[in-house]
Amino acid sequence: MNIFPFKSNYKASNKIKFKGQKALVITTSYGSLDSIDPNTNAVVKKGKATGVYASEMTDPYYVFLDAGMDVDVASIKGGKIPIEKASLSRLMRTEYDSRFLKDPVFQQKANNSLKINDLDFLDYSIIFMAGGWGAAYDLAQSDILSQKLSQAYAAKKILGGVCHGPVGFVGAVKPDGSPLAQGVRMTAVTDRQVKQLGIKLTPKHPETELRKEGVDFRFCSDRLVEFFNTHVEVDEKHRIVTGQNQKGGIEASDKALELLQAVSA
């Protein structure tokens, strides 16, 4: 059990096995905290390096892998995935992060990620979107991601995301044309957490954008520091599992497996 309030104490069950089935972990391709002109979407000022928050990629990857699934790693543009350096520091890294740093197979996947354009999302039983600041720049902005998530939702695949990852649902639609997030119970990084962390220049804030889509937004705010809170929301009807912040990746992934087991029964 870790003693750090910004890390999860949740342990994956590892009891559910889905050998032969596939999972897809999707990350950002955006690697810097830039200032963006809201009218032209042009970069006004380049910022410091960022990317995916490591555990939000490693947690789902290993939870699915340990369940016997074949796990692919993709990003918006493909190629090397930018990783938030601080998230791999000795203080912040998780058990799964440490495993990643010793795993040449996963590192090869992260350095040569698949491009979402080239994938058929219907090949996967679970599709899970990782967060990190970079996700605010390219997940909701990707028409391809919106299109493929819409198809996966219509095909009744299990969908998920953690922290900034659920912003990828913005723009996707249900078969009737309504926003995919409309009426769906979801969580994601809150506006309060974004404010507390002092990162105000990112173009998309998950809570704000999902609420615009009509989401039934749920979250935990028990602690004074939002970064220490955690909440996972499972919407069985819509087959969507989401985690509030960096602490929710393991539980959200594990709950996605439980949901897959339930719908497969």
Secondary structure, DSSP 8 states (H G I E B T S, - for coil): ----TTS-----------TT-EEEEEE----B--EE-TTT--EEE---B--B-HHHHHHHHHHHHHTT-EEEEEESS-BS--B-GGGGSTTT--HHHHHHHT-HHHHHHHHTBEEGGG--GGG-SEEEE--STTHHHHTTT-HHHHHHHHHHHHTT-EEEEETTGGGGGTT-B-TTSSBTTTT-EE--S-HHHHHHHT----S--HHHHHHHTT-EE-----SSSGGG---EEEETTTTEEEESSGGGHHHHHHHHHHHHHHHH-
